[in-house]
Amino acid sequence: MHYVQINRLSGNEDIKLPLKMSELAAGFDLHAAVEEPVVLAPGERKLIPTGFAIAMPGELEAQIRPRSGLAFKHGITCLNSPGTIDADYRGEIKVLLINLGQEPFTIERNERIAQMVFQTVPKVEFVQVEELSDTVRGAGGFGHTGR
């Protein structure tokens, strides 16, 4: 079990804290802490506040991901997805949304806008070498196996 501290920011007492919508859900839904409705025009992007900040242990990261229903029904998704919240960040969690749909989309206060999933971050140390080991794939990338 990992313990993550959460701080509801002043003026956001009515905003729901991150919430799992089912027992086995991987992500915690995030709610918009906008002061008034925000309209996202097609192709427009905006940074949407959530009204809280967190402190998590160093072995965790939080990933901000789109909500599938918003993406499918309205074309609303997250840029820089998944967005990474580092363990040493203490500011308000904000969600960078974009409207890839064809109609304007209005974000209301307390509306579910994204989800936050926690992942463990392994400790990694680079070891410089003169040459890497061979594999069947080699340096093939970006579509080298076909469509």
Backbone bond lengths (Angstrom), bond angles and torsions (degrees), N, CA, C in turn:
res aa  C-N    CA-C-N  psi(-1)  N-CA   C-N-CA  omega(-1)  CA-C   N-CA-C  phi
1 M - - - 1.464 - - 1.527 108.12 -
2 H 1.309 115.27 134.35 1.457 122.07 174.64 1.524 108.21 -110.61
3 Y 1.320 116.66 138.00 1.452 120.96 179.39 1.525 108.93 -105.22
4 V 1.337 115.45 126.57 1.454 122.26 179.65 1.524 107.25 -116.69
5 Q 1.330 116.23 122.92 1.458 120.81 177.09 1.524 108.71 -78.98
6 I 1.331 116.12 142.77 1.457 120.52 178.99 1.518 109.33 -131.35
7 N 1.329 115.49 138.92 1.453 122.02 -178.87 1.522 108.57 -125.94
8 R 1.336 115.68 111.81 1.468 119.88 175.67 1.529 106.54 -74.37
9 L 1.315 116.50 126.06 1.449 121.23 -176.63 1.528 111.06 -79.22
10 S 1.312 115.50 147.67 1.455 122.88 -177.53 1.527 111.05 -52.96
11 G 1.323 115.40 139.08 1.452 120.91 179.77 1.513 113.42 87.75
12 N 1.329 116.57 0.27 1.463 121.04 -177.73 1.524 112.32 -121.31
13 E 1.316 116.55 28.72 1.460 121.05 -177.67 1.532 112.17 -61.74
14 D 1.320 117.46 -24.15 1.465 121.01 -179.61 1.527 113.09 -88.82
15 I 1.324 117.38 -8.86 1.467 120.91 -177.80 1.527 109.19 -81.31
16 K 1.313 115.97 130.62 1.462 120.24 178.60 1.523 109.50 -66.72
17 L 1.317 115.58 139.77 1.465 120.98 174.03 1.525 108.17 -74.06
18 P 1.343 118.12 163.83 1.466 120.09 179.20 1.532 110.63 -50.43
19 L 1.328 114.59 137.38 1.454 120.12 -170.29 1.521 110.57 -142.62
20 K 1.339 116.05 130.92 1.471 120.20 172.29 1.519 107.84 -80.87
21 M 1.337 115.48 134.39 1.459 119.66 -176.89 1.527 113.08 -89.43
22 S 1.334 117.03 -8.86 1.462 120.89 172.67 1.523 107.93 -150.02
23 E 1.307 115.98 162.44 1.469 121.75 -174.92 1.526 112.66 -57.68
24 L 1.327 117.90 -40.51 1.459 120.90 -175.73 1.530 113.44 -102.60
25 A 1.319 117.20 12.78 1.472 120.24 177.48 1.526 109.78 -61.77
26 A 1.320 116.26 139.95 1.466 121.12 177.62 1.520 111.10 -80.52
27 G 1.325 116.33 -32.14 1.457 120.51 -173.39 1.513 113.20 -107.90
28 F 1.331 113.79 153.67 1.454 123.17 173.95 1.530 107.46 -100.46
29 D 1.322 117.37 123.07 1.460 119.55 179.06 1.523 110.49 -68.06
30 L 1.337 115.05 139.74 1.458 122.79 178.45 1.523 108.76 -108.09
31 H 1.322 115.99 143.32 1.459 121.90 -175.59 1.531 110.80 -113.83
32 A 1.319 115.39 145.58 1.464 121.38 -178.21 1.524 110.80 -73.35
33 A 1.323 116.14 129.95 1.462 122.26 176.65 1.534 109.80 -107.06
34 V 1.338 115.67 40.85 1.463 120.24 178.54 1.524 109.14 -73.62
35 E 1.335 116.79 144.53 1.463 120.26 -179.46 1.519 111.52 -74.45
36 E 1.326 116.49 -32.03 1.462 122.55 176.59 1.519 107.22 -142.78
37 P 1.330 118.01 163.36 1.465 119.21 -179.02 1.531 111.62 -54.33
38 V 1.339 115.36 140.56 1.463 122.77 179.39 1.523 107.70 -115.19
39 V 1.339 115.99 127.02 1.456 120.31 178.73 1.521 108.73 -99.81
40 L 1.332 115.23 126.11 1.465 122.38 174.58 1.521 107.55 -102.28
41 A 1.317 116.24 111.32 1.459 120.37 176.96 1.523 109.06 -74.98
42 P 1.320 119.04 158.89 1.467 120.56 175.78 1.536 110.42 -53.14
43 G 1.331 115.61 130.65 1.461 121.79 -179.23 1.515 114.67 82.55
44 E 1.317 118.15 -6.90 1.474 121.52 -177.50 1.528 111.12 -88.48
45 R 1.325 115.68 148.14 1.461 121.66 176.77 1.527 108.90 -127.10
46 K 1.328 114.82 146.59 1.466 120.74 178.91 1.523 109.29 -148.01
47 L 1.329 114.55 150.71 1.458 122.14 176.67 1.529 107.74 -91.70
48 I 1.328 116.34 118.58 1.463 122.01 -174.55 1.531 109.76 -107.84
49 P 1.339 117.27 123.34 1.469 120.36 179.76 1.528 111.72 -73.99
50 T 1.341 116.05 156.31 1.465 121.13 178.15 1.525 112.92 -114.20
51 G 1.330 117.58 -11.87 1.458 120.16 176.32 1.513 115.49 84.15
52 F 1.341 118.13 11.82 1.464 119.52 178.30 1.530 110.64 -146.53
53 A 1.326 114.18 162.36 1.467 123.02 174.12 1.521 106.63 -130.59
54 I 1.341 116.12 157.77 1.465 120.34 -179.62 1.522 110.87 -132.28
55 A 1.322 114.78 160.96 1.465 123.46 169.84 1.523 105.57 -132.65
56 M 1.336 115.26 120.93 1.463 119.02 -177.71 1.524 109.62 -124.19
57 P 1.324 117.09 159.45 1.457 120.24 178.83 1.527 111.45 -63.10
58 G 1.312 116.63 154.85 1.456 123.64 -175.43 1.508 115.16 -60.03
59 E 1.315 118.57 -19.62 1.467 119.73 -178.81 1.538 112.07 -87.88
60 L 1.326 117.46 4.59 1.462 120.80 -179.97 1.523 112.10 -115.01
61 E 1.317 114.67 155.62 1.466 123.32 164.30 1.518 105.66 -132.17
62 A 1.320 116.37 153.27 1.459 120.93 172.44 1.521 106.92 -108.12
63 Q 1.320 116.27 134.36 1.462 121.53 177.88 1.523 108.62 -110.19
64 I 1.337 115.31 131.93 1.452 121.26 177.44 1.523 107.30 -98.60
65 R 1.328 115.61 123.96 1.463 121.89 -174.62 1.521 110.43 -129.66
66 P 1.342 116.28 157.35 1.465 119.51 178.23 1.525 111.95 -67.07
67 R 1.317 115.47 159.41 1.469 121.40 168.83 1.512 107.09 -90.89
68 S 1.317 117.14 129.30 1.460 120.62 -174.66 1.521 112.60 -62.50
69 G 1.321 118.19 -36.83 1.462 120.74 -179.88 1.518 112.09 -64.04
70 L 1.330 117.88 -43.43 1.470 120.77 177.86 1.519 111.07 -65.00
71 A 1.324 115.93 -39.10 1.462 119.99 179.91 1.526 110.51 -65.38
72 F 1.318 117.06 -47.45 1.465 121.00 -176.72 1.529 112.42 -69.70
73 K 1.321 116.72 -47.72 1.466 120.81 -173.39 1.527 113.67 -78.80
74 H 1.349 116.99 -32.12 1.464 119.44 -171.08 1.526 114.66 -129.22
75 G 1.335 118.51 -7.06 1.462 120.51 -177.67 1.515 113.17 75.57
76 I 1.334 117.49 20.70 1.469 121.73 179.95 1.521 108.06 -93.02
77 T 1.336 116.00 123.94 1.462 120.13 -178.53 1.524 109.39 -143.37
78 C 1.313 115.62 175.76 1.461 121.99 179.43 1.525 109.79 -98.96
79 L 1.307 115.93 135.25 1.459 119.84 170.29 1.523 107.49 -80.59
80 N 1.332 116.33 161.12 1.460 120.35 -179.65 1.528 109.45 54.66
81 S 1.311 115.80 47.05 1.457 120.45 -172.58 1.527 111.72 -100.85
82 P 1.320 119.53 130.27 1.451 122.80 -2.55 1.527 111.33 -78.69
83 G 1.309 115.02 139.97 1.470 120.15 173.83 1.508 108.99 -76.75
84 T 1.310 116.60 141.33 1.462 121.07 -178.78 1.514 111.26 -103.91
85 I 1.326 116.26 129.40 1.463 122.85 170.56 1.526 105.37 -104.54
86 D 1.323 116.21 115.40 1.465 121.33 -179.34 1.518 111.14 -77.22
87 A 1.319 115.87 154.88 1.467 121.94 -176.51 1.521 112.94 -62.53
88 D 1.328 118.64 -23.51 1.467 119.86 -178.56 1.530 113.23 -95.19
89 Y 1.336 118.97 4.16 1.465 122.04 178.28 1.521 109.39 -82.19
90 R 1.316 116.91 132.20 1.462 121.29 -178.67 1.525 113.60 -122.39
91 G 1.315 117.80 6.40 1.465 120.44 179.62 1.513 111.94 -82.32
92 E 1.332 114.39 177.93 1.455 120.17 178.44 1.528 110.26 -63.38
93 I 1.312 116.37 137.73 1.450 121.41 174.36 1.525 107.24 -74.93
94 K 1.334 115.97 126.48 1.461 121.34 178.12 1.523 108.12 -127.37
95 V 1.323 115.42 154.26 1.451 121.63 -175.72 1.527 108.69 -119.26
96 L 1.337 116.34 125.10 1.455 121.95 178.73 1.530 108.65 -89.38
97 L 1.336 115.70 103.00 1.461 121.19 -177.70 1.518 110.94 -102.44
98 I 1.325 115.98 149.99 1.460 122.96 173.98 1.519 108.24 -135.35
99 N 1.324 114.40 146.20 1.460 120.83 177.33 1.517 108.30 -100.50
100 L 1.323 116.31 105.08 1.460 121.95 176.30 1.525 111.46 -94.48
101 G 1.322 115.86 4.18 1.457 120.92 179.05 1.520 111.61 -82.15
102 Q 1.323 115.23 -173.15 1.462 121.51 -177.04 1.521 112.99 -104.76
103 E 1.332 117.36 -5.27 1.462 122.07 -178.71 1.525 110.05 -123.13
104 P 1.336 117.58 150.64 1.473 119.50 172.99 1.532 109.59 -59.51
105 F 1.330 116.48 147.99 1.454 121.33 179.99 1.525 108.09 -128.40
106 T 1.332 116.71 129.86 1.464 121.77 -178.61 1.519 110.06 -100.15
107 I 1.331 115.23 128.43 1.469 122.11 177.21 1.520 107.51 -101.01
108 E 1.321 115.74 120.63 1.463 122.17 -178.94 1.528 110.44 -97.98
109 R 1.317 115.92 157.72 1.463 120.80 176.19 1.529 109.43 -59.08
110 N 1.319 115.56 135.19 1.473 124.68 177.79 1.527 113.56 73.85
111 E 1.331 118.06 8.30 1.466 120.92 176.63 1.526 109.51 -74.97
112 R 1.331 116.46 142.29 1.471 120.43 176.68 1.526 108.56 -72.27
113 I 1.344 116.82 124.02 1.467 120.46 -172.54 1.519 114.57 -120.03
114 A 1.313 118.11 -19.80 1.468 121.41 -176.65 1.517 107.66 -164.97
115 Q 1.325 115.55 -178.32 1.456 119.60 174.78 1.523 109.95 -133.83
116 M 1.313 115.27 154.02 1.462 122.07 -179.28 1.520 108.18 -119.81
117 V 1.327 115.56 124.33 1.459 122.56 -179.71 1.525 107.79 -119.06
118 F 1.320 116.71 135.33 1.466 121.25 179.06 1.522 110.28 -96.39
119 Q 1.319 116.03 139.57 1.462 122.87 178.06 1.524 108.70 -132.51
120 T 1.321 115.88 149.87 1.457 118.93 173.40 1.529 108.46 -83.15
121 V 1.306 115.05 147.58 1.463 121.85 -179.20 1.527 107.60 -114.58
122 P 1.330 117.27 114.20 1.469 118.47 -179.10 1.521 111.00 -70.16
123 K 1.309 116.13 150.94 1.459 120.50 172.65 1.528 106.96 -77.31
124 V 1.326 116.06 128.67 1.456 121.93 -176.24 1.516 109.18 -128.45
125 E 1.308 115.60 138.48 1.457 121.44 174.28 1.518 107.53 -129.25
126 F 1.326 116.86 128.83 1.462 120.50 178.96 1.522 110.34 -78.66
127 V 1.322 115.89 140.87 1.457 123.15 176.04 1.526 106.07 -120.33
128 Q 1.312 116.59 113.71 1.454 120.40 -178.76 1.524 110.22 -75.86
129 V 1.356 115.11 132.12 1.464 121.37 179.75 1.523 108.14 -130.58
130 E 1.330 116.14 164.51 1.464 121.34 178.35 1.523 112.04 -80.23
131 E 1.353 116.03 -28.90 1.456 120.74 -174.73 1.521 108.82 -151.85
132 L 1.352 116.32 145.45 1.458 121.08 177.30 1.520 110.02 -94.03
133 S 1.330 116.82 155.87 1.467 120.66 177.76 1.530 109.70 -68.64
134 D 1.349 116.26 152.97 1.455 122.20 179.89 1.527 110.74 -80.84
135 T 1.353 115.59 150.19 1.462 122.38 171.09 1.525 107.84 -136.63
136 V 1.322 117.20 167.34 1.457 120.98 177.72 1.527 109.62 -62.22
137 R 1.281 116.99 -40.76 1.476 121.78 -179.05 1.515 112.30 -68.11
138 G 1.311 116.31 -40.80 1.463 120.17 -177.78 1.520 111.46 63.65
139 A 1.331 117.21 -132.24 1.460 121.88 -177.29 1.520 113.07 -94.45
140 G 1.337 118.45 10.19 1.465 121.09 -179.51 1.509 111.40 -65.02
141 G 1.306 116.44 133.67 1.474 121.16 -179.93 1.502 110.70 -151.46
142 F 1.323 116.71 -178.28 1.460 125.54 174.90 1.517 113.31 37.49
143 G 1.305 117.29 70.55 1.452 122.18 173.57 1.508 115.79 85.20
144 H 1.316 118.31 13.77 1.462 120.09 -176.64 1.528 113.23 -66.65
145 T 1.351 117.73 -16.15 1.468 119.32 -178.84 1.529 112.22 -96.30
146 G 1.333 117.74 5.32 1.473 121.18 179.91 1.494 110.75 123.73
147 R 1.317 116.27 -161.10 1.457 121.55 -177.93 1.483 109.48 -58.39
